[in-house]
């Protein structure tokens, strides 16, 4: 029997891992850098434990090579529905429904189709409210576009049984455009995330303004019925996700910058203190000090923001943080302090 087997695309599993990774990295940083039992340390553990679950889920999705949808001469079967195959003669109509950016092909069947597993009453009511059917093919995870699969289903449903095998064998899944569109979307999302991060670092007010927008979008999704306004709903979902990513990247970047600035200042201070006993009152060349301080690449980059100033008694190291707030390094406490 001629069959078209559709498998999970690795894209979905990779997407889950990528979306969870910033939260895992930020949580790990909080665990390692904060005191055990402190609030940031506990939040770090919660973040790692919760979002860390996304990694095995994503890997399982990538490694799952079982057919998800099988289109044959007899009918169509979807693993996620946990139902028997529905024959072409039993299909009255089929159409595409997008729910939160996820594409489904809803199948309206005649009375001869007996579900293997009946859904709960609340699930049937929800399907009716959303405009779905009792049998809905989930197209999101598989490597085919909803429009192309729907067109094939309509063609097979209307064709004679003797012609269906030929239609299936001659069918080719159109993937290049789908892959390109996803790649273009990823690049666009990365560019937007970087732009929002740079905007957030223009000042605390900018960061809080974007967090307020994210909060309003989350409230709209929770309390307003946006199912009849798919574009507005999609925009609100993107705002929430961009807000969460921006918050994680913002905190992680600020934390990483402070850590690197602290490490660079400690190494520079050691070099200056080694210089003073040998050269008395002579002041060191600060550029030479930085070169000999054994700074790594990232420390050398942030060290360019450190300024050296000789005083009557000793010296001072000054800088500004990512929020343009002045800081002075205290060699006794071995840390940067507010002015």
C-alpha positions in Angstrom: 0.0 0.0 0.0 1.3 3.5 -0.9 1.9 5.6 2.2 3.2 9.0 3.0 4.9 9.1 6.4 5.4 12.4 8.0 8.0 12.7 10.9 8.7 15.3 13.5 11.0 18.1 12.4 14.1 18.7 14.5 13.2 22.4 14.5 10.6 22.1 17.2 12.9 20.3 19.6 15.7 22.7 18.8 13.3 25.6 19.4 12.4 24.4 22.9 16.1 24.0 23.8 17.0 27.5 22.5 14.1 29.1 24.3 15.0 27.4 27.6 18.8 28.0 27.4 18.9 31.7 28.5 16.9 30.8 31.6 19.2 27.9 32.4 22.3 29.9 31.9 21.0 32.8 34.0 19.9 30.3 36.7 23.3 28.6 36.7 25.0 32.0 37.1 22.8 32.9 40.1 23.6 29.5 41.7 27.3 29.9 41.3 27.7 33.6 42.2 25.2 34.0 45.0 25.4 32.8 48.6 23.7 29.5 49.2 20.2 29.9 50.6 19.9 33.5 49.5 16.8 34.5 47.4 18.8 34.9 44.1 20.4 31.5 44.7 17.0 29.9 45.3 15.5 31.6 42.2 18.5 30.2 40.3 17.8 26.7 41.4 14.1 27.1 40.5 15.0 28.5 37.0 17.4 25.6 36.3 15.1 22.9 37.5 12.0 24.2 35.7 13.6 25.3 32.4 16.1 22.5 32.5 13.2 20.1 31.8 13.0 21.7 28.3 16.4 20.2 27.3 15.4 16.5 27.6 11.9 17.3 26.1 13.6 19.0 23.2 16.1 16.1 22.7 13.3 13.5 22.8 11.5 15.5 20.2 14.6 15.7 18.0 15.4 11.9 18.4 11.8 10.7 18.0 11.8 9.1 14.5 8.4 7.5 14.7 5.9 8.5 12.0 3.6 11.2 13.4 1.1 11.3 10.5 0.5 8.5 7.9 -1.4 9.3 4.7 -2.4 6.2 2.8 -4.7 5.0 0.1 -7.3 4.1 2.7 -7.2 7.3 4.9 -5.1 9.4 7.3 -3.8 8.6 10.8 -2.3 10.9 13.4 -0.3 9.6 16.4 -1.2 12.5 18.6 -5.0 12.0 18.3 -4.8 8.5 19.8 -7.5 7.5 17.3 -7.9 4.9 14.6 -7.3 5.8 11.0 -10.1 7.7 9.4 -11.0 6.6 5.9 -11.3 9.0 3.1 -15.0 8.1 2.6 -15.7 9.1 6.2 -14.3 12.6 5.8 -17.0 15.2 5.1 -14.8 18.2 5.2 -11.3 19.4 6.3 -10.0 22.8 7.0 -7.0 24.6 8.7 -7.3 26.2 12.1 -4.6 28.2 13.8 -4.5 28.2 17.6 -1.8 30.4 19.2 0.3 30.1 16.1 -0.1 26.3 16.0 -1.6 24.9 12.8 -4.2 22.1 12.9 -6.2 20.4 10.2 -9.7 19.9 11.6 -11.6 16.9 10.1 -15.3 16.7 10.1 -16.4 13.1 9.8 -19.7 11.3 9.1 -21.5 9.1 11.6 -19.7 5.9 10.4 -16.5 7.1 12.1 -16.4 5.7 15.6 -13.7 7.3 17.8 -11.4 4.8 19.5 -11.2 7.1 22.5 -14.0 9.6 23.3 -12.9 13.0 24.5 -14.2 14.6 27.8 -17.2 16.9 27.7 -15.2 19.9 28.5 -12.8 19.1 25.7 -15.6 18.8 23.2 -17.0 22.1 24.4 -13.6 23.8 24.0 -13.2 22.3 20.5 -16.6 23.7 19.5 -15.8 27.1 21.0 -12.5 27.3 19.1 -14.1 26.1 15.8 -12.3 22.7 15.9 -13.6 19.2 15.4 -13.3 16.0 17.5 -10.5 14.9 15.2 -7.7 17.4 14.6 -4.3 16.7 13.0 -1.5 18.6 14.7 0.7 19.9 11.9 3.1 21.9 14.0 5.7 19.2 14.8 5.8 17.6 11.3 7.9 18.5 8.3 5.1 19.7 6.0 3.1 22.9 5.6 -0.6 22.8 6.6 -1.8 24.1 3.2 0.1 21.5 1.2 -1.2 18.6 3.4 -4.7 19.9 3.3 -4.6 20.1 -0.5 -3.3 16.5 -0.7 -6.1 15.4 1.6 -8.8 17.0 -0.5 -7.3 15.5 -3.6 -7.3 12.0 -2.1 -10.7 12.3 -0.6 -12.2 13.2 -4.0 -10.1 10.7 -6.1 -11.1 7.2 -7.0 -9.5 4.5 -4.8 -7.5 3.1 -7.8 -5.9 6.6 -8.4 -4.9 7.3 -4.8 -1.7 5.3 -4.8 -0.4 7.2 -7.9 -1.2 10.5 -6.2 0.7 9.6 -3.0 3.7 8.3 -4.9 4.0 11.4 -7.0 3.6 13.7 -4.0 6.6 15.7 -2.9 6.9 17.6 0.4 7.9 21.2 -0.2 10.5 22.0 2.4 13.0 24.6 1.1 10.6 27.5 1.5 9.5 26.4 4.9 13.1 26.1 6.2 14.0 29.4 4.7 11.0 31.2 6.3 11.9 29.7 9.7 15.6 30.7 9.4 14.6 34.2 8.4 12.2 34.3 11.4 14.9 33.2 13.8 17.4 35.8 12.4 14.7 38.5 12.7 13.9 37.5 16.3 17.6 37.5 17.2 18.0 41.0 15.7 14.9 42.2 17.6 16.2 40.7 20.9 19.6 42.4 20.5 17.9 45.8 19.7 15.7 45.5 22.7 18.7 44.6 24.9 20.6 47.7 23.7 17.5 49.8 24.3 17.1 48.5 27.8 20.6 49.5 28.7 20.0 53.1 27.7 18.5 53.5 31.2 16.5 51.8 33.9 13.4 53.7 32.8 13.7 52.1 29.3 14.0 48.6 30.8 11.0 49.1 33.1 8.9 50.6 30.3 9.5 47.4 28.2 8.6 45.3 31.3 5.4 47.3 31.6 4.5 46.5 28.0 5.2 42.9 28.6 3.0 42.9 31.7 0.1 44.5 29.8 0.4 41.9 27.0 0.3 39.1 29.5 -2.8 40.6 31.2 -4.4 40.9 27.8 -3.7 37.2 27.0 -5.0 36.1 30.3 -8.2 38.1 30.7 -9.2 39.2 27.2 -10.7 36.9 24.5 -8.3 37.4 21.6 -9.2 34.2 19.7 -11.2 36.2 17.2 -8.2 38.5 16.7 -5.4 36.2 15.8 -3.0 39.0 14.7 -3.5 40.9 18.0 -3.1 37.6 19.9 0.1 36.7 18.1 1.5 40.2 18.8 0.7 39.9 22.5 2.4 36.5 22.7 5.5 37.9 21.0 5.6 40.8 23.4 5.5 38.4 26.4 8.2 36.2 25.0 10.4 39.1 24.0 9.9 40.6 27.4 10.9 37.4 29.2 14.0 36.9 26.9 14.9 40.6 27.3 14.7 40.3 31.1 16.9 37.2 31.2 19.4 38.6 28.8 19.4 42.0 30.6 20.1 40.5 34.0 22.6 38.0 32.6 24.5 40.7 30.7 24.6 43.0 33.7 25.8 40.2 35.9 28.4 39.1 33.5 29.7 42.6 33.0 29.9 43.2 36.8 31.8 39.9 37.2 34.3 40.6 34.5 34.8 44.2 35.7 35.4 42.9 39.2 37.9 40.3 38.0 39.8 42.7 35.8 40.0 45.3 38.7 41.4 42.7 41.0 44.1 41.6 38.6 45.0 45.2 37.8 45.2 46.1 41.5 47.6 43.2 42.1 49.9 44.5 39.3 49.9 48.0 40.6 50.7 46.8 44.1 53.6 44.7 42.8 54.8 47.8 40.9 54.8 50.3 43.8 57.4 48.6 46.2 59.9 48.4 43.3 59.4 52.0 41.9 58.5 54.0 44.9 56.6 57.2 44.2 56.8 56.7 40.4 53.4 56.1 38.8 52.9 53.1 36.6 51.9 53.3 33.0 48.3 52.1 33.2 48.3 50.6 29.7 51.4 48.6 30.5 49.7 47.4 33.8 46.7 46.2 31.9 48.9 44.3 29.4 50.8 42.6 32.1 47.7 41.8 34.2 47.0 38.5 32.4 43.5 39.6 31.4 41.4 37.3 29.2 39.7 38.6 26.1 36.5 39.6 27.8 38.3 41.1 30.9 40.4 43.1 28.5 37.3 44.5 26.8 35.7 45.7 30.0 39.1 46.9 31.4 39.0 49.7 28.7 36.2 51.2 30.8 38.5 51.4 33.9 40.3 54.7 34.5 43.4 55.1 36.7 44.0 58.3 38.7 46.9 58.9 41.0 46.2 60.5 44.4 48.4 62.1 47.1 48.4 58.9 49.1 47.9 56.2 46.5 45.7 55.7 43.5 42.1 55.2 42.4 40.4 53.0 39.9 37.2 54.4 38.5 34.6 53.2 36.0 31.0 53.4 35.0 28.6 50.4 34.9 26.3 49.6 32.1 23.8 52.1 33.5 26.4 54.8 33.3 26.6 55.0 37.1 30.1 55.9 38.4 31.9 53.3 40.6 35.2 53.4 42.5 37.2 50.2 43.3 37.9 49.6 46.9 41.1 47.5 47.1 40.5 46.6 50.7 37.0 45.2 50.2 38.2 44.0 46.7 35.0 45.3 45.1 33.4 48.2 43.2 31.5 50.7 45.3 29.0 53.5 44.5 30.3 57.0 44.7 
